[in-house]
Amino acid sequence: MNRKELNPDSSPQAAYGARVRSSREAHGWKQEDLADRTGYSSTHISAVETGRKMPTLRFSRRADVAFGTGTTADTFERQWREIRHGSLLEGFPEYVGHEGRAAEIRLFEIGIIPGLLQTPEYATVLATSAVKRGAITREQAHERVTIVAERQAALVRASSPLIFVVLDESCIRRPIGDAAAMDAQLARLVEFAELPNTVLQIAPFVMGARRPFNLPLYILTMPDRSLMSYAESAQRGYLERESTSVLPILTAYHQLQAEALSQAASVAMIEQLRKGTP
């Protein structure tokens, strides 16, 4: 039997393939055995193991089921997301994987509309601006816009999560794109507020020092009621899984919601802005 040796350090894709092979051999399985357990052909398994074929999300999730890694912190799905979204901040692909399964999502944003609520036009303007600054390539810009759509699609499922959003007033007053693109984005916010599983609030400038957060923040409640939080620096993202560490952040978020405008008042502010009223 010919066996192609692969250097796991040569690329993220090679590391993924080497892990599939080592996991399979640790179970004492042949490629045919793993093929039967994942619904793929042995030829496909061989191609992934040797790095000749790029793994997919579907393959990764089936590998997690086969190897029993789906409930661990180091899933094949997480590794796939790191390959797929290599241009993004470290930690963000892992967060997105958890976000797609969360029972409740709470977020606070400053300055821009968050990805979960962005229109394609708004997301494109932000990505294109980053290209013009030389921060990312055109390919990476396309990837960012695609990820926005993928994140939004992942939330449209049988048991949709509860989504609580608090936007600093700067999010709706900062113009992104032309007037038509900005109006469409504000209209999207109003539509979001009308959904049965969402709450949208604006944290007005007059809150001043009563606003507890000075940076964007995400809090996830998973189906087992465990908590996670995610925040970013300029260099990387930080995912906190210890519920005891997240609880004080959740408490502060509740305080933020109490101080922010009600959903009705928030929608009224957005509608006034759409009409050109200060």
C-alpha positions as CSV (number, residue, x, y, z in Angstrom):
1,M,0.0,0.0,0.0
2,N,1.4,3.4,-1.0
3,R,1.3,6.0,1.8
4,K,1.9,9.6,1.1
5,E,3.7,11.2,4.0
6,L,2.4,14.7,4.7
7,N,4.1,17.5,6.7
8,P,1.4,18.9,9.0
9,D,3.4,22.1,9.3
10,S,3.4,22.8,5.6
11,S,-0.1,24.3,5.6
12,P,-3.3,24.5,7.6
13,Q,-4.9,22.1,5.0
14,A,-2.0,19.7,5.5
15,A,-2.4,19.8,9.3
16,Y,-6.2,19.1,8.9
17,G,-5.5,16.1,6.7
18,A,-2.8,14.7,9.0
19,R,-5.2,15.0,11.9
20,V,-7.9,13.1,10.0
21,R,-5.4,10.4,9.3
22,S,-4.1,10.1,12.8
23,S,-7.6,10.1,14.3
24,R,-8.7,7.4,11.9
25,E,-5.6,5.2,12.7
26,A,-6.1,5.8,16.4
27,H,-9.5,4.2,16.0
28,G,-8.0,1.3,14.1
29,W,-10.1,2.2,11.0
30,K,-9.2,1.9,7.3
31,Q,-10.2,4.7,5.0
32,E,-13.2,2.6,3.9
33,D,-14.3,2.4,7.5
34,L,-14.2,6.2,7.9
35,A,-15.9,6.5,4.5
36,D,-18.8,4.4,5.7
37,R,-19.2,6.5,8.9
38,T,-19.1,9.9,7.1
39,G,-21.0,9.1,3.9
40,Y,-18.0,9.9,1.7
41,S,-16.0,7.6,-0.6
42,S,-12.6,6.2,0.5
43,T,-11.1,8.2,-2.4
44,H,-12.5,11.4,-0.9
45,I,-11.1,10.5,2.5
46,S,-7.7,9.8,0.9
47,A,-7.7,13.1,-0.9
48,V,-8.5,15.0,2.3
49,E,-5.9,13.2,4.3
50,T,-3.1,13.9,1.8
51,G,-4.2,17.5,1.3
52,R,-5.3,17.1,-2.3
53,K,-8.9,18.1,-1.5
54,M,-10.0,21.0,0.6
55,P,-12.3,19.9,3.5
56,T,-15.8,21.3,3.7
57,L,-18.0,22.3,6.5
58,R,-20.2,19.2,5.9
59,F,-17.2,16.9,5.9
60,S,-15.9,18.5,9.1
61,R,-19.2,18.1,11.0
62,R,-19.5,14.5,9.9
63,A,-15.9,13.9,11.0
64,D,-16.7,15.3,14.4
65,V,-19.6,12.9,14.7
66,A,-17.5,9.9,13.6
67,F,-14.6,10.7,15.9
68,G,-16.8,12.0,18.8
69,T,-15.1,15.4,18.8
70,G,-18.3,17.5,18.3
71,T,-18.6,18.5,21.9
72,T,-14.9,19.3,22.5
73,A,-13.2,22.6,22.2
74,D,-11.0,21.4,19.3
75,T,-13.5,20.3,16.7
76,F,-12.8,19.6,13.1
77,E,-15.4,22.3,12.3
78,R,-13.3,24.8,14.3
79,Q,-10.2,23.8,12.4
80,W,-12.1,24.1,9.1
81,R,-13.2,27.6,9.9
82,E,-9.7,28.6,10.7
83,I,-8.6,27.4,7.2
84,R,-11.6,28.9,5.5
85,H,-11.4,32.2,7.3
86,G,-7.6,32.5,7.6
87,S,-7.6,36.3,6.8
88,L,-9.8,37.1,9.8
89,L,-8.8,37.9,13.3
90,E,-7.6,35.0,15.4
91,G,-10.5,33.7,17.5
92,F,-13.3,35.0,15.3
93,P,-13.8,31.8,13.2
94,E,-14.2,29.9,16.4
95,Y,-16.7,32.4,17.8
96,V,-18.7,32.2,14.6
97,G,-19.0,28.4,15.0
98,H,-20.5,28.9,18.4
99,E,-22.7,31.7,17.3
100,G,-24.4,29.5,14.7
101,R,-25.6,27.2,17.5
102,A,-26.3,29.7,20.3
103,A,-29.8,29.8,21.9
104,E,-29.4,33.5,22.8
105,I,-27.1,36.2,21.3
106,R,-26.4,39.5,22.9
107,L,-24.3,42.2,21.3
108,F,-23.2,45.7,21.7
109,E,-21.6,47.7,18.9
110,I,-20.0,51.1,18.5
111,G,-19.5,53.1,15.3
112,I,-20.8,50.5,12.7
113,I,-23.8,48.3,12.3
114,P,-22.8,44.7,13.4
115,G,-22.4,42.0,10.8
116,L,-25.5,40.2,11.8
117,L,-27.6,43.2,10.8
118,Q,-25.7,44.5,7.8
119,T,-27.1,44.7,4.3
120,P,-24.8,43.3,1.5
121,E,-24.3,46.9,0.3
122,Y,-23.2,48.2,3.7
123,A,-20.9,45.2,4.2
124,T,-19.4,45.8,0.7
125,V,-18.7,49.4,1.4
126,L,-16.8,48.6,4.6
127,A,-14.8,45.8,2.9
128,T,-14.0,48.0,-0.1
129,S,-12.8,50.8,2.2
130,A,-10.4,48.4,3.9
131,V,-9.0,47.4,0.5
132,K,-8.5,51.1,-0.4
133,R,-6.6,51.6,2.8
134,G,-4.4,48.6,2.0
135,A,-5.5,46.7,5.1
136,I,-6.8,43.7,3.1
137,T,-6.8,42.3,-0.4
138,R,-9.8,42.2,-2.8
139,E,-10.0,38.4,-2.1
140,Q,-10.2,39.0,1.6
141,A,-12.8,41.7,1.1
142,H,-15.0,39.3,-0.8
143,E,-14.5,36.7,2.0
144,R,-15.6,39.2,4.6
145,V,-18.8,40.0,2.7
146,T,-19.5,36.3,2.2
147,I,-19.0,35.6,5.9
148,V,-21.6,38.3,6.8
149,A,-24.1,36.5,4.6
150,E,-23.2,33.1,6.0
151,R,-23.5,34.3,9.6
152,Q,-27.0,35.7,8.9
153,A,-28.1,32.5,7.1
154,A,-26.9,30.3,10.0
155,L,-29.4,32.1,12.3
156,V,-32.4,31.1,10.1
157,R,-33.1,27.7,11.5
158,A,-36.0,25.8,13.1
159,S,-35.1,27.0,16.6
160,S,-34.1,30.6,15.9
161,P,-32.0,32.2,18.7
162,L,-33.2,35.1,20.7
163,I,-31.1,38.1,19.6
164,F,-30.6,41.2,21.8
165,V,-28.9,44.1,20.1
166,V,-27.8,47.4,21.7
167,L,-26.3,49.9,19.3
168,D,-24.4,53.0,20.3
169,E,-26.1,56.0,18.7
170,S,-22.9,56.4,16.6
171,C,-23.8,53.3,14.7
172,I,-26.9,54.8,13.0
173,R,-25.5,58.4,12.7
174,R,-22.2,57.5,11.0
175,P,-22.8,57.5,7.2
176,I,-21.5,54.4,5.4
177,G,-21.8,54.5,1.6
178,D,-24.2,56.8,-0.2
179,A,-27.6,58.0,1.1
180,A,-29.5,55.2,-0.6
181,A,-27.2,52.5,0.9
182,M,-27.5,54.1,4.4
183,D,-31.3,54.4,4.1
184,A,-31.5,50.7,3.1
185,Q,-29.4,49.8,6.1
186,L,-31.5,51.8,8.5
187,A,-34.6,50.1,7.0
188,R,-33.0,46.7,7.7
189,L,-32.7,47.7,11.4
190,V,-36.4,48.5,11.5
191,E,-37.2,45.2,9.9
192,F,-35.0,43.4,12.4
193,A,-36.8,45.0,15.3
194,E,-40.1,43.7,14.0
195,L,-39.0,40.0,14.2
196,P,-40.5,37.9,17.0
197,N,-37.1,36.7,18.3
198,T,-35.3,40.1,18.4
199,V,-34.9,43.2,20.6
200,L,-33.2,46.3,19.2
201,Q,-32.2,49.2,21.4
202,I,-30.2,52.4,20.9
203,A,-27.8,53.6,23.6
204,P,-28.1,57.4,23.1
205,F,-25.2,59.7,23.4
206,V,-26.8,61.3,26.5
207,M,-26.1,58.1,28.4
208,G,-22.6,59.4,28.8
209,A,-20.6,57.6,31.5
210,R,-23.6,55.4,32.3
211,R,-22.8,53.3,29.3
212,P,-20.9,50.4,30.8
213,F,-18.9,49.3,27.7
214,N,-16.4,51.2,25.6
215,L,-15.7,48.4,23.1
216,P,-17.9,46.1,21.1
217,L,-19.0,43.0,22.8
218,Y,-20.8,39.7,22.1
219,I,-22.3,37.3,24.7
220,L,-23.6,33.9,23.8
221,T,-25.9,31.6,25.8
222,M,-25.6,28.1,24.4
223,P,-28.3,25.4,24.4
224,D,-26.9,23.9,27.7
225,R,-27.2,27.5,29.2
226,S,-23.4,27.9,29.4
227,L,-22.1,31.4,28.6
228,M,-19.4,32.7,26.3
229,S,-18.2,36.2,25.5
230,Y,-16.3,37.5,22.6
231,A,-14.4,40.8,22.2
232,E,-11.6,42.1,20.0
233,S,-8.4,44.0,20.2
234,A,-6.7,45.4,17.1
235,Q,-4.7,42.2,16.7
236,R,-7.0,39.4,17.7
237,G,-10.3,38.2,19.1
238,Y,-10.8,36.8,22.6
239,L,-13.4,34.1,23.3
240,E,-14.1,33.6,27.0
241,R,-15.7,30.2,27.9
242,E,-15.7,30.4,31.7
243,S,-19.2,31.2,32.7
244,T,-18.0,32.7,36.0
245,S,-16.0,35.2,34.1
246,V,-18.8,36.0,31.7
247,L,-21.5,36.5,34.4
248,P,-20.3,40.0,35.4
249,I,-20.3,41.0,31.7
250,L,-23.8,39.7,31.4
251,T,-24.9,41.8,34.4
252,A,-23.3,44.9,32.9
253,Y,-25.2,44.1,29.7
254,H,-28.5,44.0,31.5
255,Q,-27.6,47.4,33.0
256,L,-26.9,48.7,29.5
257,Q,-30.3,47.5,28.3
258,A,-32.0,49.2,31.3
259,E,-30.3,52.6,30.5
260,A,-30.8,52.4,26.7
261,L,-33.9,53.5,24.8
262,S,-36.8,51.1,24.6
263,Q,-37.2,49.3,21.3
264,A,-40.1,51.6,20.3
265,A,-38.1,54.7,21.1
266,S,-35.1,53.3,19.3
267,V,-37.1,52.6,16.1
268,A,-38.6,56.1,16.3
269,M,-35.1,57.6,16.4
270,I,-34.1,55.5,13.4
271,E,-37.2,56.5,11.5
272,Q,-36.6,60.2,12.3
273,L,-33.0,59.8,11.0
274,R,-34.3,58.3,7.7
275,K,-36.6,61.3,7.3
276,G,-33.6,63.7,7.8
277,T,-34.8,64.8,11.2
278,P,-32.0,65.4,13.7
